[in-house]
Amino acid sequence: MVIDRRAALVGMVGIFGANLFAPLARAVGYQPNRAINTGAPAVIFTPAQRALVGALSERVLPTTDTPGAIAAGVPEYIEHMLGDWAVNDDRATILDGLTAIDARSMADYKKPALKASAAQQDALLTLAMNGGLPSAIPFFQAFRQLVITGYYTSEIGITQERHYLPVPGDYDGAYLYSKVKRIFSA
């Protein structure tokens, strides 16, 4: 049995609890009579915003010994979620946050956030996380949730970052913890 993206998304709800970003909650609470867009996502971002979403999502989940957010298709996932499951206020949270990050980058580094170094982008995200930008905390929490759910519900997140063990699987009550190399999911 292969886990589908919706089942994985339902599992992610427990991570965020009551602070779940509204489009994710709507996707989890899918009504069968509502049509889902399975085609191309609605165009929400400008090309510059799309590139910035890619760069920032890669800072949240960078490429290491496993693929990062861009390889997992997280920027496309975010645009799809905002296009299909978000209302204008939800979109504004993300779009206003991107604008605030870009404005702060121009003020601090004299260049757009997309052209900033990885360390500068990390500093901008840290500033947003700590409430140092206008409307930053709602943006950062929503953006991080979208990145994490996009990554860990993707094929890369499920099969390469985590080790999928179909249930029922073998039980080994004496399995040595030292042998655990990854987080297991079922």
C-alpha positions as CSV (number, residue, x, y, z in Angstrom):
1,M,0.0,0.0,0.0
2,V,1.3,3.4,-1.0
3,I,0.4,6.4,1.1
4,D,-1.2,9.2,-0.8
5,R,-0.6,12.9,-0.4
6,R,-4.0,13.6,1.3
7,A,-3.3,10.9,3.9
8,A,0.1,12.3,4.6
9,L,-1.4,15.8,4.9
10,V,-3.9,14.6,7.4
11,G,-1.0,13.2,9.4
12,M,0.8,16.5,9.3
13,V,-2.1,18.2,11.1
14,G,-0.9,16.8,14.4
15,I,2.4,18.6,14.1
16,F,0.7,22.1,13.8
17,G,-2.4,21.6,16.0
18,A,-4.6,24.5,16.4
19,N,-2.3,26.9,14.6
20,L,-2.8,25.2,11.2
21,F,-2.7,27.6,8.3
22,A,-6.3,27.9,6.9
23,P,-5.6,26.5,3.3
24,L,-4.1,23.4,4.8
25,A,-7.0,23.0,7.1
26,R,-9.4,23.3,4.2
27,A,-7.4,20.8,2.2
28,V,-7.5,18.3,5.1
29,G,-11.2,18.9,5.6
30,Y,-11.9,18.3,1.9
31,Q,-15.6,18.0,1.1
32,P,-16.3,15.2,-1.5
33,N,-18.7,17.4,-3.5
34,R,-16.0,20.1,-4.0
35,A,-14.0,19.7,-7.2
36,I,-10.2,19.6,-6.7
37,N,-8.0,21.2,-9.3
38,T,-5.6,18.4,-10.3
39,G,-4.1,20.3,-13.2
40,A,-1.7,23.2,-13.2
41,P,-1.9,25.5,-10.2
42,A,-3.5,28.9,-10.4
43,V,-1.0,31.6,-11.1
44,I,-0.6,33.5,-7.8
45,F,3.0,34.7,-7.8
46,T,4.8,37.0,-10.2
47,P,8.0,35.4,-11.6
48,A,10.1,37.3,-9.0
49,Q,7.8,36.1,-6.1
50,R,7.9,32.5,-7.4
51,A,11.7,32.6,-7.5
52,L,11.8,34.1,-3.9
53,V,9.4,31.5,-2.6
54,G,11.8,28.9,-4.1
55,A,14.9,30.5,-2.5
56,L,13.2,30.9,0.9
57,S,11.7,27.4,0.9
58,E,15.2,26.0,0.2
59,R,16.5,27.9,3.2
60,V,13.8,26.3,5.4
61,L,14.5,22.8,4.0
62,P,17.9,22.9,2.2
63,T,19.5,20.2,0.1
64,T,21.8,18.1,2.3
65,D,22.3,14.4,1.8
66,T,18.7,14.3,0.7
67,P,17.0,16.6,-1.8
68,G,15.8,20.0,-0.6
69,A,12.5,21.9,-1.0
70,I,13.0,22.9,-4.6
71,A,13.7,19.3,-5.7
72,A,10.5,18.2,-3.9
73,G,8.4,20.7,-5.8
74,V,7.6,22.8,-2.7
75,P,7.3,26.2,-4.5
76,E,4.8,24.7,-6.9
77,Y,2.9,23.1,-4.0
78,I,2.7,26.4,-2.2
79,E,1.3,28.2,-5.3
80,H,-1.1,25.3,-5.8
81,M,-2.3,25.5,-2.2
82,L,-2.7,29.3,-2.4
83,G,-4.5,29.1,-5.7
84,D,-6.9,26.3,-4.9
85,W,-7.4,26.4,-1.1
86,A,-6.7,29.9,0.1
87,V,-9.0,32.9,0.3
88,N,-7.7,36.4,-0.3
89,D,-6.7,37.0,3.3
90,D,-4.6,33.8,3.3
91,R,-2.9,34.8,0.1
92,A,-2.3,38.3,1.5
93,T,-0.5,36.7,4.5
94,I,2.1,35.1,2.2
95,L,2.3,37.9,-0.4
96,D,2.6,40.7,2.2
97,G,5.3,38.7,4.0
98,L,7.3,38.2,0.8
99,T,7.0,42.0,0.2
100,A,8.1,42.8,3.7
101,I,11.1,40.4,3.4
102,D,12.1,42.0,0.0
103,A,11.7,45.5,1.4
104,R,13.9,44.7,4.4
105,S,16.5,43.1,2.2
106,M,16.6,46.3,0.1
107,A,17.0,48.4,3.3
108,D,19.6,46.2,4.9
109,Y,21.6,44.7,2.0
110,K,20.7,47.1,-0.9
111,K,19.5,44.2,-3.0
112,P,16.3,42.1,-3.4
113,A,16.0,39.1,-1.1
114,L,16.3,36.8,-4.1
115,K,19.8,38.2,-4.8
116,A,20.8,38.1,-1.1
117,S,23.3,35.5,0.1
118,A,22.1,32.3,1.8
119,A,23.3,33.8,5.2
120,Q,21.4,37.0,4.5
121,Q,18.2,35.1,3.5
122,D,18.6,33.1,6.8
123,A,18.8,36.4,8.7
124,L,15.7,37.7,7.0
125,L,13.8,34.6,7.8
126,T,15.0,34.7,11.4
127,L,13.9,38.3,11.6
128,A,10.4,37.3,10.3
129,M,10.3,34.3,12.7
130,N,11.0,36.6,15.6
131,G,8.5,39.3,14.6
132,G,11.0,41.8,13.4
133,L,9.1,42.6,10.2
134,P,5.6,44.0,9.7
135,S,3.1,41.1,9.7
136,A,6.1,38.7,10.0
137,I,4.9,36.2,12.5
138,P,1.7,35.2,10.6
139,F,3.8,35.0,7.4
140,F,6.6,32.9,8.9
141,Q,4.3,30.4,10.6
142,A,2.1,30.0,7.5
143,F,5.1,29.8,5.1
144,R,6.9,27.3,7.3
145,Q,3.8,25.1,7.5
146,L,3.4,25.2,3.7
147,V,7.1,24.3,3.2
148,I,7.0,21.4,5.7
149,T,3.8,20.0,4.5
150,G,4.8,20.4,0.8
151,Y,8.0,18.6,1.4
152,Y,6.9,15.8,3.7
153,T,3.9,15.0,1.6
154,S,5.9,14.9,-1.6
155,E,7.4,11.7,-3.1
156,I,10.9,12.9,-2.1
157,G,9.9,13.7,1.4
158,I,8.1,10.4,1.9
159,T,10.5,8.0,0.2
160,Q,14.0,9.7,0.4
161,E,13.9,11.8,3.6
162,R,11.9,9.4,5.5
163,H,11.9,5.6,5.2
164,Y,8.5,4.3,4.3
165,L,7.6,1.0,6.1
166,P,4.2,-0.3,5.0
167,V,2.0,-1.5,7.7
168,P,1.7,-4.2,8.7
169,G,5.4,-4.8,8.7
170,D,7.8,-7.0,10.6
171,Y,8.1,-6.4,14.3
172,D,11.5,-6.6,15.8
173,G,11.3,-5.8,19.5
174,A,15.1,-6.1,19.9
175,Y,15.9,-3.7,17.0
176,L,18.9,-1.7,18.1
177,Y,18.4,2.0,18.2
178,S,22.0,2.5,16.9
179,K,20.8,1.0,13.6
180,V,18.2,3.7,13.1
181,K,19.5,6.0,10.3
182,R,16.3,7.8,9.5
183,I,12.9,8.7,10.9
184,F,10.5,6.0,10.0
185,S,6.9,6.7,8.8
186,A,4.0,4.4,8.1
